[in-house]
Amino acid sequence: MMSMACGRGALEAFSKYTSHLPRNLPVAVAVSGGCDSLALTALTAKVFDRVVGLVVDHKLRDASTEEAAQANCLVTELGAQAHTLTLDWGVKGLPEPGKVQTRARQKRYSALLEQCQVWGIKTLLVGHHLGDQYENFLHRFAMGSGIEGLGGMYSISTWPGYPNTKIVRPLLTLKKCDLVEVCRREGLDWVEDPTNKTTDYVRNHYRNVLEENPVILDGVKQLTKSCYDTRAVISEQVRSHVISLTNINTKYGYIGVDRAKLLSVTPPIAKRSLSALIRSVMCSPEYQFRYAVLEKSYKTLMSYDGKPFSVGKAVVAPITDRTIGIYKSLNHDDSLKSKTPIRPGETILWENRWEIQLKPKTTNSQLQEQYFVRNMGRKEYEFATRGIRRIRSTPLPPVSARSSLPVITDAAGRVLLIPHFQFAERNVTISARVSFEPKYSVEDVLLNH
């Protein structure tokens, strides 16, 4: 992670870090209107034939729409196609102050990558630079992160749910002053985000620490590089181990794991493999476990007594003497509040895991009638399986995880169908096809490890 004198070699460094990308294919650039993203747009337009600047209007400040329009014009002047994405915060409005930045980041990336997917663009360039990398180190250090967090941002990564679009950070070797110089040479009048100077956000404190303490900055540089290299080695070991362990049960949506094999590697690899498996079942590649939680789970498995235990929104329970199952577990009371509407003829992806298609049994069925999908409760499970001997030979998930399976109800909340157990109320005029089609594969989780 070398830096250079301000402004010198910016184009050369950019060209080097994007040399693996075909110059004739379209690329998208995430544009905020700030110095970093405009410098990135300018460099990209000099190297690639077809550039789309995706300008994001966060709607977080009164002036955001005006600033987005200004950025749109600058992108066009640089020879790129400009397109504005406006974030919609819905009826609930902005999240509470402490969560604004996190939620804005999630919505921003989802909007950017959704547009890339619509247009068939396989590469999204973002403007993180060397200073961002060092700030990220201090932030993760303060949060108690391990090697994964302290290694900093990857130059190439993906975002959960969008594995076909690569997020590329070609400016990670450049300093902020390099990007300022690029903008000045191009005559670009960028927008200064006032939140970058406020003390309301912790990251701004880290930036001040690095600017005012060159000794600390030098140490952070060395540690970031060391953690980055170490992480690469560990991640590959975890990936190989998880792939060898994974045995997905598509009927009930859980992963079966040989406990002895899981624990046969060194503790750091075993703990990270356990984390990846659990996040895969949860369909939450970005979920971050605290080290203490993984440590406790690992110790439980080392001296396992066969009792189910919870980790995050998952349950670990025995299948056989050698095999454990990792199941998604949802609170039934919460599920009653978040039922998902579905009509005959529709297909939905429920809980990012189950593809559910509702079919009318007869041509007289009311296609406009609305039904709902929610989690199955314990009483419903017991009722649906009572006296059904033929399923007793099939391994069933533990009681605490059965609520992750779907049921179909009418508008009044009466359960009509429990697809996993072929249960249907009498005279029901609909049927349901359910298949396990997780939005995030194990590979998605490993890419976000």
N, C-alpha and C positions, 0 to 999 in steps of 0.2 A: 504494500500500500504506500507507494511513493507519491510525494507531491512535487510541485515544480514552481518556478517563479510565476507570479500572477500573470495570466494572459498568454504565456508562452506555451505553445504546443497543445492548446486546448483541442483544436481540430484534429491533430495527430492522435491524441489520446482517445478522443471519441471514435475516430476511424478504427483504431486498434481494437477497442472494446466492442465494436459492432461488426468486425470483419467476418464473423460467422453468419451474418444475415445477408440474404440475397438483396442486391441493390435495386432490383426491378420490381420487387413485391411491395405491396402497400404496408406501411407501418403507421401506428397511431402514437401520438404524443399527448400525455396528460398535461393540460395547461391550466394554471391557476391565475396567470397574469402577473405572477411575481418574477423576480430576476432569474431564479433557477430554471423554471419551466420555459421561459422565453429564450434563454440562452440555449437550452436543450433543443427547442424548436428551430432556432437559427442554425445550429450545427447539423441537425438532422436534415434540414432542407438543402444543405450544401452537399450531402453525401447520398441521400436516397432520392429516387425518382418520383415516388408517390407518397406524400406525407399528409396525414390528417391530424389536425390539431383539435383535440377534444377539450373544449373549454368547460370547466365545471363551475356552475353558479350554486354555491352551497346554501344560499338564502340564510346565512348566519348573521349578516349585517345589512343595514338599510341600503348601503352603497354597492352591495354585491352584484346586482343586475347591471348597473352602470359599468362596474369594473369588468364584468364578463364581456360586455359589448366592446369595451376598449381592447381587451385581450383578443377578441375575435378579429378586430380590424388589424391588429399587429400580426397575428398569425397569417392573415391573408397577404399582408405586405411582404412577409418573408417567403411567399411563394407556396404556402401550404394551404390545403383546403381546411376551412374552419367550420366547426359544428359545436353548438352549445348544448350542454346537458344541465338541466335544472333539477336539483334535488327536491323531492317532495317529502315533507316531514309529517304529512297526514293530519288527522284531526287532533291527535295528541300533542302536536307541536314539538318543539325542541326538547331533548332530554334534559335532565337536571345538570347543573353546571359542571360537576365533576366528571360527567360522561360525554360531554359534547364532542370533544376531540376524537374520542374512540368511535362514537357512533358516526360522526362525520366521515371518518376514514373508511369505515365499513361501507357506508352508503356510496361514497365516492368511488371506491374500487368496484363495487357491484355495478354501478351505472356505467363506468368506463368499459368494463369487461363485457357487460351485456351488449353495449353498442358495438364493440369489436366482434362479438359473436354474430350479431345481426348482419354486419358487413363482411364477415369472413376474414377479418384481419387477425393474423396469428401472432403479432408482436405489438406489445404496448411498452413504450419507453417512458420512464419516470425520472424526475430530476434530482434524486438524492445524491448528495456530494460527500466529500471526505469529512467535512465538519459534522454532517448529519450522522455519519458512521460513529464518530467519537462521542457525540451527544447520546446516541443510542446505547453505547457501552456504559456510560455513567448511569443512565436511566435503568438499564437492566441490572447493573451492579447494585444499585440502591434497592431494587426489587428482590434481590437475592437469587437472580437467575444463575443457571449453571452454564456449561460450555455452549449449549445451543443458543442462548440469548447473548452471551458475551462475545460470541464470534461475529456479531454484527449482521448486517443485511447481506443477502446473497446478491451477486451481480445478475443472476438469472433465477427466477422463481416462478411459482404459479399461485393462483388464489383459489381457495376452496370452491368447487363447483364449476371451475373454468379451466380444466386441465389442458385444453387445446390452445390457449393463448398464453404465451410466455411474457412475463413481466421482466423487462431488461433495464438495468441501472448502469448506463455507460459512463456516468460522471463520478463514480466512487473514488477515482484517483485525483480528482480535481478539487481545489479549494474554492471557497466562496468568492474570493477576490478574482479567481480565474473567470468565473461566470459573470461577475460584474463587468469585467473588462470586455468580455464577448458582447454583452448588451450595449456597452458604450460604443464599441466599434461599429455596431450595427445601427446605432442611433435609436435604440429602443427605450421608451419611457415606461418602465415597469411600475407595478402597483406594490406599495409597501403595506404588508398586512400589519395593522396596529397590534394584533395579538402577539406578534413576535417580540414586542418590547414590554408587554405587561408582565408583572410578577405573579399573575394569577395561575400561570401554568408552570409546572415543575421543570419542564424541558428548558425553559428560558434561563432558569438558575444554572443548569448544567452548562449552557452556552457561555454564561458569564464566568463560571469557574475556569473553563478551558481558556477563554480569552485572557484572563487575568493571572493565570498560573502556568507559565510555559513548562515548568518541571512536571506538573501533573499531566499536561498535554503530551509530553514526550513519553511518560509512562503508559498512558492510555494507548498511544500509537503502538507500542511494543506488545502490550497485552492483547489488544484487539487482533493483531496479526497472529500471535501465538494461539489464541482461542479459535480463530478462524481455521487455521491449519489442523488443529486437534479435532475440531468439530467434524471436518470433512472425513477424517479417518473413522471416527466413532459412528457417524451417520451411515457410512457404507456397511459397517459391521451390523448395525441395528437392522438395516434394510435386508441384508442377507438372512439374518436370524428370523425376522418377522415373516418373510416370504416362505421360509421353510416350515414355520409353525402354523400358518393360517389354514384353517379348515372351516369354511363357512357353511352353516346349516341354513339353506335358503327357505325351508319351510317355516321356521320360527324366527329367523333373522338373528342368529347368534353365532359366535365363533367358538369352536371346540379346540382346546389346546392341551397337548401333552405336558403336564405340570413339570415332570422331571426334565424334559427337553428344554422347556422355557427357562428353567433355573440352572441349566448345564453350563451356561456361559458366565463370564465375570459379572458381578453385581451391577456395575454401571450399564452394561449392555442389556441385562435382564430387566432392569427397572425401566429403561427407555423402551424396550420391546413391549413390556406390559402397558406402558402409557400409550403407545401407538395402537395396540390392539383394542384398548378400551375406547380411545377416541374414534376408532373405526366403527365400533359398534354403536357409539353415540351419534355417529354422523356429524362429528364436530372436529374437523382437522385442526382448527385454530385453538381448541380448548387447551389451556395450560394448567397442569397440575402443580400444586406446591410440592416442593421436595419432600416435606414431612409426610404428605399424604402417600406418595409413592413408596417412601421408606417403610411406612407402616404396612402397606399392602404387601410389599416384598417380604417383610418379616413374617407376616401372616401366612403367606404361601410356603415359606421355608419350613414352618412347623405346622402345616395345615391339618386341622382337625375335622375337615369335611363339612363345616358349617358355612352357609352362604354369608357373604359380607359385601357391603356396598363400597364403591369407589366412584366418586362423582355421580353421574346419572347412569351408573351401570351396576350390575350385580354379578359377583363371581360365585359360582356354585358347582358342586361336583356332578359329573355325568357318570363316570365309572371310577374305579379305584385309582386309575392313572390319569384320567382326563377331567379337566375342568371346563365349564362353559362360561363365557362372558356374554351377558345379556344386557340389553338396554332396559332401564327401569324408569317409569314415569309415575308421578303421583296421580292417582285416580281422581282425587278431588279437583286438582288443577285441570285435568283433561275435561271435566264436565263443563268448565267455564270456557274452553277453547275448542268447541266442536267445529268441524269443517263442513261447509255445505257442499252437496253434490246432487246432481239431477240425473235421471235415467239417460243413458247415452253418453255421459261424460266420463272422462278418465282423469284422475288426479294423482299426484305424488304426495302421499300423506306422511308426515313426519320425516320427509326426505329419505324414506326407506321403502314404503309399500306403495306400489302402483295399484290403484283400485279403479276398476271399471264397473260402473253400474249399468245393468242391462234390464230393459223391460221384458217381462215374460210373454206378454201378448201384445198384439197391435192396439188393443184397447187401453193399455196402460197409460196413465197420465204423465206424459213426458215433461210437463211443466211442474209437476209436483216436486217439492224440495225435500231431500233427506239430509242426514248428517252423519259424519264419521267422527267417532271419538274412541278413547281407549276402553278396553274391556276391564271390568272390575272383577274382584274375587268371586262375588256371589254369582255373577253372570257366567264365569268360568265353571263353577261348580254345577250350576243349573244345566249348562250346555253339554257337559260331559257326564252327567249323571246316568249311569246305566249303559253307557256306550263302551262295551268291553273291547271292541276292536282297536281302540286307540291306546289301551293300557300298555301295549308292548312298545309303543313309540315314546322315546324320551321327550318329556314335556318340560318346559322352562319352569323355574321355581315360582312360587306364588307371587313373590315381590316383583317378578319380571313379566308376569302374564299380562299386566295392564299395558304393555307396549304393543299388544296385538289389537287390531281394529274391530269395532262393531259398527253396524249401520242402524241408525234410529230414525224414527219419524220426527216431525216437528215438535211433538209433545214429549220427546225423550224416550219413548217406548222402544226397546231393542227389537229389531225385526230380523237382522241377520248377524250371525257370527261366522264369517267365512272360513276361518281356520278349522272349525269343527263341524262344517256342513250343517249348521243349525239355522233353521228358518221358522218364523212364526207361520201358523196356518193362514192360508188365503193371501199371502204376500204376493204382490204382482211384479216383484223385481228380483233379480239375482245379482250376485257380485263375483267378479273375478279378481283375485288378489295374487300378486306376484312380488317377490323381493327384488327390488330394483333400486338399490341405494344410490343416492345422488353422488356420494363421495366413495370412491373405491379405497382399498388399502393403499394403493399406490398414491392416491391423492394425499392421504394422511402422511405417508412417508416423505412426500415432497415438501410438506409443511412441518416436518419434524424439527 
